[in-house]
């Protein structure tokens, strides 16, 4: 399967729930951390592919606010893996002119990881290539709750009136305030739910679910998702 760089076939903003690392490892009688390491390899391939084929924004769900419920060993391994990834990939990100962004509550992350994330955000803030938007310690309900708090403070201070509150104002107070909503959501491993990911932003996105476990998700899998996307008739609630 091949695909030309065509605006009608390539979604501008792709969101991915990278699911299945632990199941991939379990099927092979391996520790969960091995699955996460293989998942990181798949992640690199997909970032490179999306950047090359013309995706403008790639938002990936790397660690949810609910993932803290996992074992301390697994959570610690994930934090170490995030730090290893960002250090190892910074040269690639800079060379490819990729703009790196983080959404989520960074305050709960290890200080050394926060530093690496923030340094990479700063180093790439003027990049003009694909935006790589990493959701770490992210939960959409928390994001919306925080947006409500921000707007409420503006009302109480007299900066805005209640009647000024609309969809645009809410969107502008979310963590993705400077990004358009996703065109396509992909979730791997056969699960078909949003798991508290971009609940507001995905209102009119196209959804694509696949049974492929994330470590096995590759460029051909992505092309299949794009092929399905180009068949969709996006009406945004209107028309036939």
Residue pairs with C-beta under 8 A, 6 or more apart in sequence:
1 220
1 223
1 224
1 227
2 223
3 9
3 10
3 53
3 223
3 226
3 227
5 53
5 54
8 230
9 226
9 227
9 229
9 230
10 53
10 54
10 55
10 226
11 55
11 182
11 183
11 184
11 206
11 226
11 229
12 55
12 56
12 57
12 180
12 183
13 55
13 56
13 57
13 58
13 59
13 179
13 180
13 181
13 182
13 183
13 184
14 50
14 55
14 57
14 58
14 59
14 182
14 183
14 184
14 185
14 186
15 58
15 59
15 60
15 61
15 182
15 184
15 185
15 186
15 197
15 198
15 201
15 202
15 205
16 46
16 58
16 59
16 60
16 61
16 185
16 186
16 187
16 188
17 61
17 185
17 186
17 187
17 188
17 191
17 194
17 195
17 197
18 39
18 42
18 43
18 60
18 61
18 62
18 188
18 214
18 217
19 187
19 188
19 189
19 191
19 213
19 214
20 35
20 39
20 188
20 189
20 190
20 212
20 213
20 214
20 215
20 216
21 32
21 35
21 36
21 38
21 39
21 213
21 214
21 215
22 32
22 35
22 36
23 35
23 189
23 213
24 35
24 38
24 39
24 213
24 214
24 215
24 216
25 31
25 32
25 33
25 34
25 35
25 36
25 38
26 32
26 35
27 213
28 34
32 74
32 77
33 74
33 77
33 81
35 215
36 74
36 77
36 78
36 81
37 81
38 215
39 214
39 215
40 81
40 85
41 215
42 214
42 215
42 216
42 217
42 218
43 60
43 85
44 89
44 92
45 218
45 219
46 58
46 217
46 218
46 219
46 222
47 58
47 98
47 132
48 92
48 96
49 219
49 222
50 58
50 130
50 222
51 58
51 96
51 98
51 129
51 130
55 130
56 130
56 131
57 130
57 131
57 133
57 179
57 180
57 182
58 130
58 131
58 132
58 133
59 103
59 133
59 134
59 135
59 176
59 179
59 182
59 198
60 132
60 133
60 134
60 135
61 135
61 138
61 195
61 197
62 82
62 134
62 135
62 136
63 78
63 82
63 104
63 135
63 136
63 137
63 138
64 135
64 137
64 138
64 139
64 195
64 196
64 197
65 104
65 105
65 137
65 138
65 139
65 142
65 196
66 139
66 195
66 196
67 75
67 78
68 75
68 108
68 137
79 109
79 110
79 113
82 113
82 136
83 110
83 112
83 113
83 116
86 113
86 116
86 117
86 120
87 116
90 120
90 123
92 98
93 100
93 120
93 124
93 132
94 123
94 124
94 127
96 129
96 130
97 127
97 128
97 129
98 124
98 127
98 129
98 130
98 131
98 132
99 124
99 125
99 127
99 128
99 129
99 130
99 131
99 132
100 120
100 121
100 123
100 124
100 127
100 132
100 134
101 121
101 131
101 132
101 133
101 134
102 117
102 118
102 121
102 133
102 134
102 135
102 136
103 133
103 134
103 135
103 136
103 138
103 143
103 175
103 176
104 135
104 136
104 137
104 138
104 139
104 175
105 137
105 138
105 142
106 114
106 117
106 118
106 136
106 137
107 114
108 137
109 117
109 136
109 137
117 134
117 136
131 179
133 176
133 179
135 197
135 198
138 175
138 197
139 196
140 194
140 196
140 197
140 198
140 199
140 200
141 196
141 199
143 174
143 175
143 200
144 170
144 174
144 199
144 200
146 173
147 170
147 173
147 174
150 173
151 160
151 165
151 169
151 170
151 173
154 160
155 161
155 162
155 165
160 169
170 200
171 177
171 200
171 201
174 200
174 201
176 198
176 201
181 201
181 202
181 203
181 204
181 205
182 198
182 201
182 202
182 205
183 205
183 206
183 229
183 234
184 205
184 206
184 207
184 208
184 225
184 226
184 229
185 194
185 198
185 202
185 205
185 206
185 207
185 208
186 208
186 209
186 210
186 222
186 225
187 193
187 207
187 208
187 209
187 210
188 210
188 212
188 213
188 214
188 217
189 210
189 211
189 212
189 213
189 214
190 209
190 210
190 211
191 209
192 207
192 209
194 202
204 234
204 236
204 237
206 229
206 232
206 234
208 225
208 228
208 229
210 217
210 221
210 224
210 225
212 221
